[in-house]
Amino acid sequence: MSMTSADGKRQMSIAVNLQRWNRLDSSGKPQPHPIDDALRALTQVTLCG
């Protein structure tokens, strides 16, 4: 996936395979995992400074 900041000054590309690390709860809903927070933080720092 590639993204560009709204002003066009910052860009990032990341690749994630189709294997997900989230465990499912009893209803089949994926549960949060620390990797999700890390990817969110990386995106924030990269595109917003």
KEKENU-812893 format. One record per residue (C-alpha): residue in one letter; x, y, z. Coordinates in pm, 1 decimal. Example, Ala and Ser with C-alpha at 12.3 -4.5 7.8 and 13.67 -1.06 7.14 Angstrom:
# residues 2
<node><resn>a</resn><xx>1230.0</xx><yy>-450.0</yy><zz>780.0</zz></node>
<node><resn>s</resn><xx>1367.0</xx><yy>-106.0</yy><zz>714.0</zz></node>
This chain:
# residues 49
<node><resn>m</resn><xx>0.0</xx><yy>0.0</yy><zz>0.0</zz></node>
<node><resn>s</resn><xx>131.0</xx><yy>345.4</yy><zz>-82.8</zz></node>
<node><resn>m</resn><xx>10.1</xx><yy>672.5</yy><zz>66.0</zz></node>
<node><resn>t</resn><xx>90.0</xx><yy>1039.6</yy><zz>19.0</zz></node>
<node><resn>s</resn><xx>24.4</xx><yy>1319.4</yy><zz>268.9</zz></node>
<node><resn>a</resn><xx>-241.8</xx><yy>1576.2</yy><zz>180.6</zz></node>
<node><resn>d</resn><xx>23.9</xx><yy>1835.3</yy><zz>91.6</zz></node>
<node><resn>g</resn><xx>216.7</xx><yy>1585.5</yy><zz>-123.9</zz></node>
<node><resn>k</resn><xx>542.9</xx><yy>1630.7</yy><zz>69.3</zz></node>
<node><resn>r</resn><xx>551.7</xx><yy>1292.0</yy><zz>242.6</zz></node>
<node><resn>q</resn><xx>509.5</xx><yy>944.5</yy><zz>101.5</zz></node>
<node><resn>m</resn><xx>523.2</xx><yy>594.5</yy><zz>240.3</zz></node>
<node><resn>s</resn><xx>480.2</xx><yy>243.4</yy><zz>106.6</zz></node>
<node><resn>i</resn><xx>434.1</xx><yy>-67.9</yy><zz>316.0</zz></node>
<node><resn>a</resn><xx>369.4</xx><yy>-429.9</yy><zz>229.1</zz></node>
<node><resn>v</resn><xx>180.8</xx><yy>-668.6</yy><zz>454.5</zz></node>
<node><resn>n</resn><xx>113.0</xx><yy>-1025.9</yy><zz>354.7</zz></node>
<node><resn>l</resn><xx>-235.2</xx><yy>-1173.3</yy><zz>380.0</zz></node>
<node><resn>q</resn><xx>-151.1</xx><yy>-1361.3</yy><zz>699.9</zz></node>
<node><resn>r</resn><xx>-303.8</xx><yy>-1174.2</yy><zz>991.3</zz></node>
<node><resn>w</resn><xx>-169.6</xx><yy>-1190.0</yy><zz>1345.3</zz></node>
<node><resn>n</resn><xx>-498.7</xx><yy>-1107.7</yy><zz>1518.4</zz></node>
<node><resn>r</resn><xx>-669.3</xx><yy>-1377.3</yy><zz>1721.0</zz></node>
<node><resn>l</resn><xx>-1044.5</xx><yy>-1414.1</yy><zz>1691.1</zz></node>
<node><resn>d</resn><xx>-1279.5</xx><yy>-1386.4</yy><zz>1987.2</zz></node>
<node><resn>s</resn><xx>-1568.2</xx><yy>-1627.3</yy><zz>2045.5</zz></node>
<node><resn>s</resn><xx>-1786.6</xx><yy>-1440.7</yy><zz>1794.4</zz></node>
<node><resn>g</resn><xx>-1514.7</xx><yy>-1445.8</yy><zz>1524.2</zz></node>
<node><resn>k</resn><xx>-1420.4</xx><yy>-1078.9</yy><zz>1559.7</zz></node>
<node><resn>p</resn><xx>-1044.5</xx><yy>-1002.3</yy><zz>1528.5</zz></node>
<node><resn>q</resn><xx>-889.6</xx><yy>-877.3</yy><zz>1851.5</zz></node>
<node><resn>p</resn><xx>-636.9</xx><yy>-590.7</yy><zz>1863.2</zz></node>
<node><resn>h</resn><xx>-268.0</xx><yy>-678.7</yy><zz>1841.8</zz></node>
<node><resn>p</resn><xx>39.3</xx><yy>-461.4</yy><zz>1919.2</zz></node>
<node><resn>i</resn><xx>141.9</xx><yy>-475.8</yy><zz>1551.7</zz></node>
<node><resn>d</resn><xx>-176.8</xx><yy>-287.3</yy><zz>1459.9</zz></node>
<node><resn>d</resn><xx>-80.2</xx><yy>-2.1</yy><zz>1694.0</zz></node>
<node><resn>a</resn><xx>277.2</xx><yy>-1.5</yy><zz>1559.9</zz></node>
<node><resn>l</resn><xx>159.5</xx><yy>25.0</yy><zz>1197.7</zz></node>
<node><resn>r</resn><xx>-81.7</xx><yy>303.5</yy><zz>1293.5</zz></node>
<node><resn>a</resn><xx>198.9</xx><yy>492.9</yy><zz>1471.8</zz></node>
<node><resn>l</resn><xx>438.9</xx><yy>444.8</yy><zz>1177.8</zz></node>
<node><resn>t</resn><xx>180.2</xx><yy>584.2</yy><zz>938.3</zz></node>
<node><resn>q</resn><xx>111.9</xx><yy>882.6</yy><zz>1165.4</zz></node>
<node><resn>v</resn><xx>480.7</xx><yy>971.5</yy><zz>1205.7</zz></node>
<node><resn>t</resn><xx>561.5</xx><yy>917.8</yy><zz>839.1</zz></node>
<node><resn>l</resn><xx>275.7</xx><yy>1117.1</yy><zz>691.4</zz></node>
<node><resn>c</resn><xx>223.0</xx><yy>1379.5</yy><zz>963.0</zz></node>
<node><resn>g</resn><xx>572.0</xx><yy>1437.5</yy><zz>1095.5</zz></node>
